[in-house]
Amino acid sequence: MTAEGSSSGDGARARMRRKYARMLELRETRSEAPPTRALRELAREFPGALRELDASPLEALRARAADLAQGGADAPWIAATDRYHALMRGALEAKRCLSAIGGGLDRAAFEREAGGAPDALAWAGDLAAIAAPPRGRLVPVVLARVARELGISEARARALALGG
């Protein structure tokens, strides 16, 4: 499946609609005291969204929300962004599981620690990359996986998922 010409599905569209509605609400109602709980919930469900919230112009967020509201054919960024968040959630959980088992790469121990968490288990075959990502950053590892899964370049995955 490629992000360039295929549907990302109703689930991805609904998740992204929820994400951008929350982000717009947070951005448009900024006050002196940041809504810590709402930010934490956004970050838990959509890892990387806080960076996007801070770095993206309000008009870019509104444009994505409008894109989602229009329905019809899915924009390529929807599948890439949705997959990025799912894989990043999994990578973070996999990192936690590796830490809980002492940092080793024992796949069986990792799988026991992960339990039935499908996001984390998606990384069971790539534990070394999670344990020691390039420059200590999971983002390149996750973007490389998004690119492979969607059949696009890593640069295109970055542009679609992170908007840049």
PAPAKE-593539 format. One record per residue (C-alpha): chain; residue number from 1; x, y, z. Coordinates in steps of 0.2 Angstrom, whole numbers. Layout:
residues N
@rodo:A	loke:NUM	px:X	py:Y	pz:Z .
...
//
This chain:
residues 164
@rodo:A	loke:1	px:0	py:0	pz:0 .
@rodo:A	loke:2	px:6	py:17	pz:-4 .
@rodo:A	loke:3	px:1	py:34	pz:4 .
@rodo:A	loke:4	px:2	py:42	pz:-13 .
@rodo:A	loke:5	px:-14	py:34	pz:-20 .
@rodo:A	loke:6	px:-23	py:23	pz:-8 .
@rodo:A	loke:7	px:-36	py:26	pz:5 .
@rodo:A	loke:8	px:-30	py:28	pz:23 .
@rodo:A	loke:9	px:-47	py:21	pz:29 .
@rodo:A	loke:10	px:-60	py:29	pz:39 .
@rodo:A	loke:11	px:-51	py:25	pz:56 .
@rodo:A	loke:12	px:-36	py:35	pz:51 .
@rodo:A	loke:13	px:-47	py:50	pz:45 .
@rodo:A	loke:14	px:-57	py:49	pz:62 .
@rodo:A	loke:15	px:-41	py:49	pz:72 .
@rodo:A	loke:16	px:-33	py:63	pz:63 .
@rodo:A	loke:17	px:-50	py:73	pz:64 .
@rodo:A	loke:18	px:-49	py:71	pz:83 .
@rodo:A	loke:19	px:-31	py:75	pz:83 .
@rodo:A	loke:20	px:-33	py:92	pz:74 .
@rodo:A	loke:21	px:-49	py:97	pz:83 .
@rodo:A	loke:22	px:-39	py:95	pz:99 .
@rodo:A	loke:23	px:-24	py:104	pz:93 .
@rodo:A	loke:24	px:-35	py:119	pz:86 .
@rodo:A	loke:25	px:-44	py:120	pz:102 .
@rodo:A	loke:26	px:-28	py:120	pz:112 .
@rodo:A	loke:27	px:-20	py:133	pz:100 .
@rodo:A	loke:28	px:-35	py:144	pz:99 .
@rodo:A	loke:29	px:-38	py:145	pz:118 .
@rodo:A	loke:30	px:-21	py:147	pz:124 .
@rodo:A	loke:31	px:-20	py:155	pz:141 .
@rodo:A	loke:32	px:-7	py:159	pz:154 .
@rodo:A	loke:33	px:-8	py:142	pz:162 .
@rodo:A	loke:34	px:-6	py:128	pz:149 .
@rodo:A	loke:35	px:-19	py:114	pz:150 .
@rodo:A	loke:36	px:-6	py:101	pz:156 .
@rodo:A	loke:37	px:-18	py:86	pz:156 .
@rodo:A	loke:38	px:-25	py:90	pz:139 .
@rodo:A	loke:39	px:-7	py:91	pz:132 .
@rodo:A	loke:40	px:-2	py:75	pz:141 .
@rodo:A	loke:41	px:-17	py:66	pz:133 .
@rodo:A	loke:42	px:-13	py:73	pz:116 .
@rodo:A	loke:43	px:5	py:67	pz:117 .
@rodo:A	loke:44	px:0	py:50	pz:123 .
@rodo:A	loke:45	px:-12	py:47	pz:109 .
@rodo:A	loke:46	px:-2	py:56	pz:96 .
@rodo:A	loke:47	px:17	py:56	pz:100 .
@rodo:A	loke:48	px:25	py:70	pz:91 .
@rodo:A	loke:49	px:9	py:81	pz:91 .
@rodo:A	loke:50	px:16	py:93	pz:104 .
@rodo:A	loke:51	px:31	py:98	pz:93 .
@rodo:A	loke:52	px:18	py:100	pz:78 .
@rodo:A	loke:53	px:7	py:110	pz:89 .
@rodo:A	loke:54	px:22	py:122	pz:94 .
@rodo:A	loke:55	px:30	py:123	pz:77 .
@rodo:A	loke:56	px:16	py:123	pz:65 .
@rodo:A	loke:57	px:7	py:140	pz:60 .
@rodo:A	loke:58	px:-11	py:140	pz:65 .
@rodo:A	loke:59	px:-16	py:141	pz:46 .
@rodo:A	loke:60	px:-7	py:125	pz:43 .
@rodo:A	loke:61	px:-17	py:116	pz:57 .
@rodo:A	loke:62	px:-33	py:124	pz:50 .
@rodo:A	loke:63	px:-29	py:118	pz:33 .
@rodo:A	loke:64	px:-26	py:100	pz:39 .
@rodo:A	loke:65	px:-42	py:101	pz:49 .
@rodo:A	loke:66	px:-52	py:107	pz:33 .
@rodo:A	loke:67	px:-44	py:94	pz:22 .
@rodo:A	loke:68	px:-51	py:81	pz:35 .
@rodo:A	loke:69	px:-68	py:89	pz:35 .
@rodo:A	loke:70	px:-70	py:88	pz:16 .
@rodo:A	loke:71	px:-71	py:69	pz:15 .
@rodo:A	loke:72	px:-69	py:61	pz:-2 .
@rodo:A	loke:73	px:-52	py:55	pz:-7 .
@rodo:A	loke:74	px:-39	py:54	pz:6 .
@rodo:A	loke:75	px:-24	py:66	pz:6 .
@rodo:A	loke:76	px:-8	py:56	pz:6 .
@rodo:A	loke:77	px:-3	py:64	pz:23 .
@rodo:A	loke:78	px:-17	py:56	pz:32 .
@rodo:A	loke:79	px:-11	py:38	pz:31 .
@rodo:A	loke:80	px:7	py:43	pz:34 .
@rodo:A	loke:81	px:3	py:54	pz:49 .
@rodo:A	loke:82	px:-8	py:41	pz:57 .
@rodo:A	loke:83	px:5	py:27	pz:54 .
@rodo:A	loke:84	px:18	py:38	pz:61 .
@rodo:A	loke:85	px:9	py:41	pz:77 .
@rodo:A	loke:86	px:5	py:22	pz:79 .
@rodo:A	loke:87	px:23	py:17	pz:76 .
@rodo:A	loke:88	px:30	py:30	pz:88 .
@rodo:A	loke:89	px:18	py:25	pz:101 .
@rodo:A	loke:90	px:24	py:7	pz:99 .
@rodo:A	loke:91	px:42	py:12	pz:98 .
@rodo:A	loke:92	px:40	py:22	pz:115 .
@rodo:A	loke:93	px:31	py:7	pz:123 .
@rodo:A	loke:94	px:44	py:-5	pz:116 .
@rodo:A	loke:95	px:58	py:6	pz:123 .
@rodo:A	loke:96	px:49	py:5	pz:140 .
@rodo:A	loke:97	px:48	py:-14	pz:139 .
@rodo:A	loke:98	px:66	py:-16	pz:134 .
@rodo:A	loke:99	px:71	py:-5	pz:149 .
@rodo:A	loke:100	px:60	py:-16	pz:160 .
@rodo:A	loke:101	px:69	py:-32	pz:155 .
@rodo:A	loke:102	px:86	py:-24	pz:159 .
@rodo:A	loke:103	px:90	py:-17	pz:142 .
@rodo:A	loke:104	px:94	py:-34	pz:133 .
@rodo:A	loke:105	px:87	py:-39	pz:116 .
@rodo:A	loke:106	px:79	py:-55	pz:122 .
@rodo:A	loke:107	px:64	py:-56	pz:111 .
@rodo:A	loke:108	px:54	py:-68	pz:121 .
@rodo:A	loke:109	px:57	py:-58	pz:137 .
@rodo:A	loke:110	px:52	py:-42	pz:127 .
@rodo:A	loke:111	px:36	py:-51	pz:121 .
@rodo:A	loke:112	px:31	py:-56	pz:139 .
@rodo:A	loke:113	px:34	py:-38	pz:145 .
@rodo:A	loke:114	px:24	py:-31	pz:130 .
@rodo:A	loke:115	px:10	py:-43	pz:134 .
@rodo:A	loke:116	px:-3	py:-40	pz:121 .
@rodo:A	loke:117	px:1	py:-22	pz:116 .
@rodo:A	loke:118	px:1	py:-23	pz:97 .
@rodo:A	loke:119	px:9	py:-6	pz:95 .
@rodo:A	loke:120	px:25	py:-12	pz:105 .
@rodo:A	loke:121	px:24	py:-29	pz:97 .
@rodo:A	loke:122	px:25	py:-22	pz:80 .
@rodo:A	loke:123	px:44	py:-18	pz:84 .
@rodo:A	loke:124	px:48	py:-36	pz:91 .
@rodo:A	loke:125	px:58	py:-39	pz:75 .
@rodo:A	loke:126	px:68	py:-23	pz:76 .
@rodo:A	loke:127	px:73	py:-22	pz:94 .
@rodo:A	loke:128	px:91	py:-17	pz:91 .
@rodo:A	loke:129	px:85	py:-1	pz:82 .
@rodo:A	loke:130	px:73	py:4	pz:96 .
@rodo:A	loke:131	px:87	py:0	pz:109 .
@rodo:A	loke:132	px:100	py:10	pz:101 .
@rodo:A	loke:133	px:92	py:22	pz:88 .
@rodo:A	loke:134	px:104	py:33	pz:78 .
@rodo:A	loke:135	px:109	py:48	pz:88 .
@rodo:A	loke:136	px:98	py:42	pz:102 .
@rodo:A	loke:137	px:82	py:48	pz:92 .
@rodo:A	loke:138	px:67	py:37	pz:88 .
@rodo:A	loke:139	px:60	py:48	pz:75 .
@rodo:A	loke:140	px:72	py:43	pz:60 .
@rodo:A	loke:141	px:68	py:24	pz:65 .
@rodo:A	loke:142	px:50	py:27	pz:65 .
@rodo:A	loke:143	px:50	py:37	pz:48 .
@rodo:A	loke:144	px:60	py:24	pz:40 .
@rodo:A	loke:145	px:47	py:11	pz:45 .
@rodo:A	loke:146	px:33	py:22	pz:39 .
@rodo:A	loke:147	px:42	py:24	pz:22 .
@rodo:A	loke:148	px:45	py:5	pz:20 .
@rodo:A	loke:149	px:27	py:1	pz:25 .
@rodo:A	loke:150	px:19	py:14	pz:13 .
@rodo:A	loke:151	px:32	py:12	pz:-1 .
@rodo:A	loke:152	px:38	py:29	pz:-1 .
@rodo:A	loke:153	px:55	py:38	pz:2 .
@rodo:A	loke:154	px:60	py:43	pz:20 .
@rodo:A	loke:155	px:60	py:61	pz:14 .
@rodo:A	loke:156	px:42	py:59	pz:8 .
@rodo:A	loke:157	px:37	py:50	pz:24 .
@rodo:A	loke:158	px:45	py:65	pz:34 .
@rodo:A	loke:159	px:36	py:78	pz:23 .
@rodo:A	loke:160	px:19	py:69	pz:24 .
@rodo:A	loke:161	px:19	py:64	pz:42 .
@rodo:A	loke:162	px:28	py:79	pz:50 .
@rodo:A	loke:163	px:24	py:92	pz:38 .
@rodo:A	loke:164	px:42	py:97	pz:33 .
//
